[in-house]
Amino acid sequence: MNITVYGQRHDDQQFEITKDGETLIINDERFDLSPLLEGASIVGSAVQSKWFSLGKIIRKKGVISLSLLYPVPANFSPEQATPKLLENIPDGPVELPKPLPDPAPVNESALQQEAPE
């Protein structure tokens, strides 16, 4: 299975994806893609999930290829900002691009003490 992932800004949106054969499990919801016949395609929006709303889901030479949206936080990384192709995904949790580290918290009281009068 090949998945092209597209990051979309969302704060605190849960997103866990696991591959099990020709089934994707997104946030505990199963999407069985095995009925898709060789050479066939369906539009992603035909799947009842906002995550599949891009492009087509196709099976070519036995391989299912599709596009998924996934939520990225405010501190998204360059890898999350551009589409990324994940090829030959093994069964198990799907590794997605990671965000940048959280910025250090700002100490408001220290800023107020340093402000000129």
N, C-alpha and C positions, 0 to 999 in steps of 0.2 A: 504494500500500500504506500502511495505517495501522497503527502498532504502539503499544500502550500498554505502557510499561515500568514494572516494579515492582522497586525495589532490594531486595536481600536481603543481609544481612551475611555476608561471606566475606572472609577475609584472603588476600592473594596468589593469588587465583583469576583465571586468564587469561580474558578475555572480549573477543573481537573479532568484530564483526558487519558483514557487507557485504551489500548488496542487489544482485542481478543479475536484472533482470526480475522474475519471480515466484518467484525462488529466494532464500532467505536462506542465507548462509554464516556459521556460528557456529563459531569456533575451528577453521577448515578443514573442518568437516563441512557438507555441502550438504543443504538441505531444500527440495525442489522442491514448491511449492504450486500449480503450474499445473493439476494434475488436478481441483482443487476447482471444481465446476460452479456456475454462477450460481444464487444463492438457497440453495445448500447450506452446511452447516456440519458441522464435526467438533469433538469436544472436544479441547482442547489436549493432554491427557494421552495421546491416541491417537498422537501423535508421539513417537518413541523418543528423547526428550531431556528432561532435567530443566528446561530453560529454557522449554519450552512448557506447563508443568503447570497453567497458569491458564486459566480461561474457555474460550471457543470460538474457532475459526478460521472466519470466514464470508466469503463473497463476495456482495456486494450492489452492484448497479449496476456490476459489473465490477471493484470495488475489494475487495481482500482486507484484512480487519481481523483483528488478533490481539493477544494479550497475551503478554509475555515477562518472565520473571524475569531479573535480571542482578546480578552480584556488586558490592557496594559495600564500601569499606574502613571502618575505624574512624572515619576523619575524613570521613564522608559529609556531603554538603551538604544543605540543606533541599530542593533540587530532586531529590536522590536519595532523600530520605526519603518522598516522596509520589509516587503514580503520575503519569506524564507521558505525554501523548498526542503521538506524533510522526506528523504527517500528511503525506500526499503525498511520501513518502520517495523521493528520486532514487536512481538506481543509484550504487553506490560505497560507501565506508565509511559506516556509520550513526553519526552524532554523538549520543552519550549524555550525560546530565548529568555534570558533573565534580565530583570531591570538593573539599573545602576544602583549602587548602595544608597540607602536613605541619607539625605543631608543631615549634618549634625544639628541637633535642636538649638534654637536660638534662645539665649538667656535674656528675656525681656528686661529684668531688673538691672542687669549689667549694662544694657544699652541705655536705659534711662539715666543711670548714674554718670555715664560718659557724655551725655548730651550737653552741649554748651547752653548757657543761659542767656 
